[in-house]
Amino acid sequence: MLGLMLGSIAIVLLLATLISRIRLRWWWIRSFEFPRLQIACVAAACCIAALWLPLSFTWRLITLTVCLVVIIIQACYILPWTRLWTKQVRSAIVRNEARDITLLIANVLTPNRQSSTLVSQIHAHQPDIVLTLESDQWWQDQLDPELDPQWPYSVKIPLDNLYGMHLYSRLPLEDTSVEWLIQDDIPSIHTYIKLPGSERIRFFAVHPRPPAPSESEKSLWRDAELLWIGEKIQKTPQPTLVAGDLNDVAWSRTTRRFCRVSGMLDPRRGRGMFSTFHAQYPILRWPLDHIFVSEHFMLGNMRRLAGFGSDHFPILATLCYRPGRKDEHENPKASAEEQSEAHQTIRKGQREEQKT
């Protein structure tokens, strides 16, 4: 009985692993890209349990073989986001505060009312940039009195559709625009952060709609928004930061393609997953909140902060602008075929209307 149960679980895990590799955008297919770590852990547990079965037992061989295949496939995806991998963004040994940008990202969860906890974290860590997501008018009313005095430069988009966002900065913001790239109810912030002196850093804040039953039947519109920004970065290379809740994991096909199309780097590679969602369920956590940097940056530090009542943890990172050392990074690059596919995805996302 134990052998049959373990073998059945192993086969289900293999099916989930193979489904995630199907190149279709339906939400239920893309959802299998998220729990790769969890699937690998369950497969490892099944392997250990199968060792207790008799050596001659057929289900023992089936379970061990299938689970090892599952673990190998899943490991190929998630290992780059562990300390076993080479760091993609180099660590800054010598710091220059005038060229460092500390960024705090927090998806506040619109109905959450623990604003004072988040404000306390912001004041404790004193970031240069604060980006909130899912922030509506209530959140703006709570944050403005606390943040405006020290973070006087801001972009405020209070929406009650879960896609509001607010950007507070102690550094000047220039050439700022709010763009509705793919869908007319999903904003993104495009601006330049002015460092002391004359240097400017291009900054994109994004929060695309996820593929989910209550949100969107396909990942097309999320993918198109990310790839639009990636294509923009690729066409006009300059020091750039991209931050936000991508509603996608770091190892997904779309996120990895975004990095190749744009040439952007992921500071978590070689350091850890920094899983930010879901804050209330430890065994179901994924890295949904992201920071990407161009080759002009090194990493000072990066950490996940304590929860504040939201379903997301905040994430804090210090990014060190070092344009003279950009050649030390190995940039991801997209093939001509990938660039063409990305362009087609963008055009399709702009043309096709969402049904749900």
VENMO-V269390 format. One record per helix or strand. SS is the DSSP state (a for helix, b for strand). FROM is the first residue (numbers start at 1). TO is the last residue. If there is no record, write none. Layout:
ss: {SS | SS}
from: {FROM | FROM}
to: {TO | TO}
//
This chain:
ss: {a | b | a | a | a | b | a | b | a | b | a | b | b | b | b | b | b | b | b | a | b | a | b | b | b | b | b | b | b | a | a}
from: {2 | 26 | 27 | 36 | 58 | 91 | 97 | 100 | 115 | 129 | 137 | 153 | 165 | 173 | 188 | 200 | 212 | 216 | 218 | 220 | 240 | 253 | 265 | 277 | 286 | 289 | 297 | 312 | 315 | 323 | 336}
to: {19 | 26 | 33 | 50 | 81 | 91 | 99 | 107 | 125 | 133 | 147 | 157 | 169 | 179 | 194 | 206 | 212 | 216 | 218 | 235 | 245 | 262 | 266 | 277 | 286 | 293 | 304 | 312 | 321 | 328 | 351}
//
